[in-house]
Amino acid sequence: MYTIEMAYARMRELQDLANRSRAHQTATKPRAPKRAAKKR
């Protein structure tokens, strides 16, 4: 079951990831996403 809380958490996670990548554009190498650790 897909609840609004799960959708909200996913949205916040994607926004945080986007903000991090935009803030660290000059970084040497991007960190791997932790998407594989969480399987629903």
Buried (B, 14 or more C-beta within 10 A) or exposed (E): EEEEEEEEEEEEBEEEBEEEEEEEEEEEEEEEEEEEEEEE
